[in-house]
C-alpha cells in the first residue's frame, strides 16, 4: 500500500519559507525538531506505486512489480518513526489519540470513498457477477475495519499465484497491515521510552533502537521461517512484515545511516534504484516471497532513502525530486486505492475491451481519479476545522461512524442480492441434475445431436459460473503442504473397482463428474490432488519450499499407490506448468519424460493410465466478457489460448497401457476456441472448466475408464 505519510511534519515542509510559515502555524512537538525536506522520498513513493500499478496492468511485463508494497513499508517505517521520535524527544511521550486522529483524517476519507464505490458496484448485477457476492461483501467489510490481510491469510489466498477471481478490494490487505502498524508502533516506542527511563537513565533513543531492533530481527526470522512453511498466509500476516517498517525506522533513528557524502550518496542512491529495477523485472510469482528475498527490495528502498546528498542534477536525489515523480508521489495513495477496482471491473463494462489501447486509457483514468480524490477529498478533509480544532476524540468517533456506514452499504448489497444468489445455487443444482438435450459437449460428440438446434442462452449464467466448481476443498492440497492426502468416494464394497484420480487443479476440476461416474457404475473413487503440482517425476522450475513440497507430495502419492488396490489411474495437468529442463534439451522434453516415468510405476504393475489433453487457458475469466458481450466477441483465437504442444499429449503417444483423450475439437475449431459450446458455459475462471460442462463429457470419460478397467491386470 502506498504509505500516506507525507503530511508528517518537517520531512515534508518544502521550501525554507514554507518551513518557517509551518513552524509558526504548528508548534506541536512533532515539529519541535527541525529537519530537511527529503523530496526524493516522495519520488521513491512514485516508483513504488508505479511498480504495483504496472504489475497489475501488465504482470507479464513487470513480474516483480509487487515489491512496490515492500518499498512503501520501508518508507512508512522511516517517516512514522522519525515523527514519533521527535515527539518523544520533545515531550517524553506520544499523544496517541492525536496521532491516531491524524492518521484517520489522512487515510480514511479516500479509503472509505473507494470502499463505498466498491460496495455500490457489488450491488449492481451488471458490473459484478452474482457468484462473487459473498467474497466481495466479506472483504469489503474486512477492509473497512482494516483486517483484510487477516481475512486473506485465514482463507489461504495466494496473492502471487491466484488464478481465480480476486475481489475489488483485495489490495486493501497492505492498507490493513499498515493501519495495524500505526496502532502497534507508537505503543512499542512508548514501551521503549519507559524502559529507557527505568533502566537506561533516560536514554530514550538508545532504548527505542534496542526495542525496535529486537522486534525487527524477530519479525524477519519469523518471516523467513513462516514463508518456508506457509507462504500464502506469510504474505499477509502482520508480524511477518514488521521488520520492513523496522528497517525504515533504523534509517530514521541512526543519523550515520543518512549519508551526506556526495560520492557515497551517489553510489548508494543509484545502487538502490538499480536493485529495485532488477527485482521488479526479475522476480515473479515463483520467487519465494516474502521470506529472505524480501530483504533485497527492502534494502534497496532503504539505500535510496539514506542517500541524502543532492549536489548535481544527475544525483538520484535530484532525479527523484523532479515534478513528475513528485506529482505521482503526491497522488500515490489514491492511485493505489483506485487502480485495482477499476482493473477488476473494466472487463465487465459494456463496449470495453482488453486491448493495449483500453489498458492505457484505463491507466490514464486511474491517474485522473487519483488526482481528483487528492484534490477534493484527501486534502480538504484533512484540513476541516471541525475535526482539527476539536479534540481528537471527535475525529475518532466520526471515523468509526463512517466505517460502520460503509460496512452497512456492503451489508445492504448482500441483502439486496442474496435471494438471487440462492436462486442461482438452486438453478445450478437443477441444471446439473437435468441438463437440456444436446447440451455442451454432446452437441459436438453425440451423433444424435447432428443438425439439432443449438440450446439458447448460456448455462450456467456468466454471472454465476464462478461457483460451479468442486466443493471438497479438504481433498485439495496447496502451497507448501506436502501431505499425500487422499479422499474416498463412491462404492464402499471391497470388491468394487477402484479408480484413482490424481493431479493438480486441472484434475481436481473433474472431481464432481467423476464422483457421479463412480456412483453410477458402482466404482470406488480415490483421489490425490495438489495445486500446481502435476503427477510427474520432473522437478518444477520453482525454487524453494513449494518445489520441494511438490516433489515430496509426488513421492508420497507414488508410495500410497503401491499400497492402494487401484485398478486404473486417471491424471491430468495444466499444460503450461513450469518444469525444469532437468538435463533434457528443453523443459517440454523434461515434462514428457517426467510424466512417463511417473506412469511407469503403475504400468509395470498392470494398472492402465488414462489422461487428457488440457483445455485452453485464457488471459482473463471469459465470463467477464460474456456478461456484457456477444459470445462471438468473447471467443478467442486458437493460437492465443490453446497450448500447441501439451506435454501430456506427447507423453501418452505411443506408450502401451496409456489412453489419451483429446477434446480439443470440442473446445475449438480450426481457428477459434469457444467460451460456450452447445449452450454450456465452459469456464468458471480463466483456466478451469465448470462442473456443468465437465458433466457433458462424462460419457467419454466413462467409456475410456471402462475400456481401461477391462485391460486392468493384463
Secondary structure, 3 states (H helix, E strand, C coil): CCCCCCCCHHHHCCCHHHHHHHHHHCCCHHHCCCCCCCHHHHHHHHHHHHHHHHHHHCCCCCCCHHHHHHHHHHHHHHHHHHHHHHHHHHHCCCCHHHHHHHHHHHHHHHHHHHHHHHHHHHCCCCCCCHHHHHHHHHHHHHHHCCCHHHHHHHCCCCCCCCCCCCCCCCCHHHHHHHHHHHHHHHHHHHHHHHHHHHHCCCCHHHHHHHHHHHHHHHHHHHHHHHHHHCHHHHCCCCCCCHHHHHHHHHHHHCHHHCECCHHHHHHHHHHHHHHHHHHHHHCCCCCCCCHHHHHHHHHHHHHHHHECCCCCCCCHHHHCCCHHHHHHHHCHHHHHHHHHHHHHHHCCCCCCCCCHHHHHHHHHHHHHHHHHHHHHHHHHHHCCHHHHCCCHHHHHHHHHHHHHHHHHHHHHHHHHHHHHHHHHHHHHHHHHHCCCCCCCCHHHHCHHHCCCCCCCCCECCCCCHHHCCCCCHHHEECCCCCCCCEEEEECCCCCCCEEEEEECHHHHCCHHHHHHHHHHHCCEEEEEEECCCCCCCCCECCCCHHHHHHHHHHHHHHHHHHHCCCCEEEEECCCCCCECCCCCCCHHHHHHHHHHHHHHHHHCCCCEEEEECCCCCCCCCHHHHHCCCCHHHHCEEHHHHCCCCCHHHHHHCCCCCEEEECCHHHHECCCEECCEECCEECECCCCCECHHHHHCCHHHHHHHHHHHHHHCCC
